[in-house]
Amino acid sequence: MLNQKTILITGGTGSFGKKMTQIVLDQYAPMKLIIFSRDELKQYEMAQRWNPRKYPVKYVLGDVRDQNRLIQVFQGVDYVIHAAALKQVPAAEYNPGEYIKTNVMGAMNIIEAAQYHRVKKVIALSTDKSCNPINLYGATKLCSDKLFVAVDTYRDYDATQFAVVRYGNVLGSRGSVVPFFKERAQTGVLPITDPRMTRFWITLDQAVYFVIKALELSKGGEIFVPRLASMKIVDLAKAIAPDCRQEIVGIRPGEKLHETLIGEDDTRNTVEFKECYIIQPNPKAREEFTKNNGNVCGKVCADGFSYTSNNNTDWMTVDDLKSMIEAREDDYAIEKSRWSLEDIPQ
């Protein structure tokens, strides 16, 4: 699907963008891969590894807040992966306007630029914090999700298709707790916000493969949610620094004790598959997605179902976390994809 296509990644110099660049260039033959971001230093650093003279990569400076710039660079683009966002929870609580400009207004600009140039598909990256949000960051991402889902309800049959991928905390991404714990481990003490805290966990490789599969399967208006393992924050601390003392410091402003990927109110539109859930924009679309040539393919979720990090049936042990962290040390290693999504109708 990506071969001989032009793909643009907003926020392309971030952790996800770099990993997707690696995987797309290693495993596909794109006509062009456009890295769109506002950080010239990170673009320069990426170019040391993926030189435009050797690879079909183009580095473009710009900000998703600038609609005119997006309209310029979207010309001739087949697929857009929208990964640009401000995402630090504490910073959002004290700088709400900046988060709204990037995460909400930026999403509107992406939609309008994609429609203007009739881009084939747009996949927007979301977060577990957008489901039943209690912080400003989560609220802005919920707004973004709603924009990408709602726009699909009034598009022409051959116009741009928009969909969302929502997943949990990414191992080793910028701002992740892993590098923070590793740094603090040198002091002999790890700060723990709350010993009961749980989180969904996903690697960068898994996130990229899931996004690529969602890009292939999307018909417009869906929110794709991978089935992930949960972990306890205290287990992560043990995996990183088993000899360190743990100090309880309390939950930060806007932080949840447990995260939610699918809330109860989303259940009526959610279809369950072996490797993921798909939230449809309405009950009619959900019913269509459970049938494939007359045979039931997906399973309709029961009323009252919710998918939260503390009610999960799949849990990571301390040893599991150790293995993931050790594998992440080699940034160039590509893990085998966890999601084939073979049971979903094409």
N, C-alpha and C positions, 0 to 999 in steps of 0.2 A: 504493500500500500504506500510506503514511503519512497519507494524507488522512483527516481526521475521526477520527484515532486519538490516544490519549494516550501520549506517549513520555517516558520518564525517562532522563536521562543522569547516572550517578554520576560524580563528578569533573568536573562539567559546566562549571566555571570554568577548567579547564585549556586548553591549546592545542587539543587535539582537540575538547573540548566546545564551545568558542567557535566553531570552524570549522563543526562540525556544526550548531550553532544557526543560524549564518548561512545555510547551504545549505538546511536544512529549512524555515526561514521564507521564504526567497527562492523556493524551487521547489516547495513542497508547501503543503497547507492543513491542518495538524494541528489537532485539537480543543484540545490542550494540550501544551506542551513544558515538562517539569519539570526545572529545573536543581538538582541535589542536590550540595551540597559543604559543606565545613566552614569555608570562608573567606568571612566576611561582607564584607570589603573588596572582594574580587573579584566577589562577587555585586552589590554596589553599583555597581561600575564597569561590569559587564555591563548592569545596568538602565539606565544612562545611554544605552546604545545601543539596547537592546531593552526599552523601558518596558512593564511589564505592562498599562498602560492602553491601549496601542496594539497590542501583540502578545499572542498567546495563550501567554505565558510566565509560569511561576510559579517563584520562587526559594525553595528550601527548604534551611535549614541542617540539617546532620546529618553523621554519620560512619558509614562502612560497618562500623565495629567495633561499632556499636550496633544489634543485631538488632531491638529493640523499635521504634526509630525507623524502620527500614526497613519493618517491617510496617505502621506508620502511613501512610507515604507511598506505598507500593505499591498501595494500594487504588484500584481503577479504572484501573490502568495496563495498556496493551496490550503495549507493547514496552519493554524495558530495554536500554540500551547501558551496559555496565559498564566505565567508563574510569578509575575511581578506583584509584590505586596509589601507593606509594612506589617510586621507580625509579632513584635515583642509585646507581650501582655502588659507589663508594668508601664512601659513607655506610652502605650495607647491611653492608659488612664489619665496621663498628664498632658498628652498632646492629641486630644481627640480630633481636632480639625485637620491635622496633617494626615491622620489615618483615613478620615472620610474622603479627603481629596484624592488619595492614592487608591484605596481599596474600593470605594464606591463610585466616585466620579471617573476614576481610571477604568473601571469596568464598563461604564456607559460609553466612554470613548472607544474602547476596544470593540464594543458591539456596533457602534455607528461606522467605524472605519472598516470593519469586516463586511458589513452590509453594503457599504459604498462600493467596495471592490469585489463583492460577491465571492468572498473566500469560501471554500467548500465547507470546512468544518473548523470550529473553535472548541477547544477543551480548556475549561478554567479550573485551576487547582483551588480546592477549598481545604477546610480543616475541621477536626472534630469540635472545635470551639464555636463553630457556626451553628451547631445544633443546641437549641435551648440556651442561648448565650447569656452569660452574666457579666461579661466584660465588654469593653468598647471594641476591642479587636474582633471578638466573635460576632458582635452585632454588625460590624462593617462587612464581614465575610458572609453573614447571612443575607444582608442586603445584596451583595454581589451575586450570591447563588440565585436569589429570587429574580434578579435582572436577567441572568442568562437563561433561566428556565422560562420566564414569562415571555421573553422575546420570541421564543419558538412557537408560541401559540398563534401568532398572526403573520408568520412568514409565508412567502410564496413557496410552492412545492419544490422549486429548484434553487431556492435562496440558501444562504448560509445556515448550517445546522449548528446549534449551540448545545453543549452539554457540560456537566460538572463532574469532577472526581473529588470525593471527600475521603480523606484518610487521617490517621493519627500522627503521633510524634515520630519524626524521622531520625533514625540513628545517625549521629555524626553530622547533621546539618548545622548550618551557621546558627549559633545561639542555643544549640542543643545542650542538655544537662551533662552529657558525657564529657566533653572537653572541660566544662566547668568543674565537674567532680575530679577529673584527673589533675587539674591545677591545684584544687584545694587539698587533694590527697597529700601533697607535699607538706602541708601543715600538720597532718596527723588527725584532722577533724573534718568530717563532712557535714554540712548543714542539711537537715531534713525538714521540709516544711511541715509534713504531717505523716506519721508512720502508717496511716491507713490509706494514703494516696495511691491510686492506680492510674495507669495510662495504657492506651493502645500503642503498639510499637511496630514500626515498619522500616526496612532498610531503603536506602536510596535506589538500589537496583530494583527492588520489588516495586517501589513507587513508579519508576520509569516504565517498567514492563507493563504495569497495570494501566498506566495512562495511554500507552501505545495501543493496548488491547481495547480500551474504552473508545479511543479514536476510531478504531476499526468498526466497532459494534454500534456506536451511537447513531440514532436516527433523529435525534433532536429532542431536547427538553428533559433528558434523564439526569439523575444524580447517581453516579456509580460509587458504591461503597465496598471496598474489599473486606473479606473476612480476615481479621487480624488476631494475633495473640495479645493478651494483656500481660502487664508486668507490674509488680509492686515497686515503688520507688526505693524502699529499703533493700529489696533484692538487687536492684541495680547498683546501689551503693556497695553492697557486699561483693558484687561481681567486679567492680572497679578497684576497690581498696578494702579488702576484707579485714585488714589490721587497723583500719582507722576507727576512731570513736565517732559515733553519730550524735549530732547535737540538734535537738528539735528547735526550730526557729519560728514556726508558724507560717500559715498560708499568706502569700503575697496578695496585694490588692487585685481583685478581678480574677483570682485563680480558683479553679474548681477542685473538689476533693477527688471526684471521678469524672471521666469524660464520656460524652454521648456521641455516637455516630448516627443513630437513628432513634428519634423520639417516638413516643406512643402516637402522637398526632400524625406522624408520617406513615404509620403502619398501613392505613387504608389504601395507600398508593404504592406499597412496597412489594416487590417480587423477590423471593429468595432463590438463589442458585447455590451450587456446591461451593463455589469459591468467592462469591460476592452477593451483595444485595443491589437491586436497582430500584431507586425511587422514581416512579413515573409522575408526570405533571398532574394527572387526574385519574380517577378510577377507571374510566373508559380505556385509557392508554394502558393501564395496568392489566386489564382483562385481555387485551389484545396480545400483550407480551407473555401471557401464560400459555399461549397456544401456538403450535407450530404444525401447520397442515392438519389441524384438527386434533392433534395430540398435545396434552398438557405437558409443558416443558418446564416452566418455573413454578414455584410454590407460593401461593398467596400467604402472606404473613398473618398470623392470628391477631384478632383484636387484643389490644393491651400489650403487644410485643414492643420491646425497646432493646436497643443494642448499646449497652454501656460497658465501660472498662471493668466495672466491678461485678457485673452479672454474666460475664463471658464464660464460655466453657473451655476455652483454649488459653492456657497460661504458660508463661515462660518461667523456667527455673533459673536459679543463679548460674548453673552450668550453661544453660542455653544462652543467657546473656553474655557470659564470658566468651563463648564461641563466636557470637555475633560481633562483639567488640573487637576481638582478635582479627576476624575476617575483615572488619572495616579498616584496620590499620593499613592494609594494602589498598590504596585508593583506586588502583587500576584493575583490581580483581573484579570480575563480573560474575555474580551469583546466578545460578539457574533460576529462571522465573518460577514463582510459586503459582502463577495464574495462567492456565491455558484457556480457561473459560469455554471449554469445548461444549458444555451443555446449554449454551445460550444460542437462541436462534440467530442466524446470520441475517 
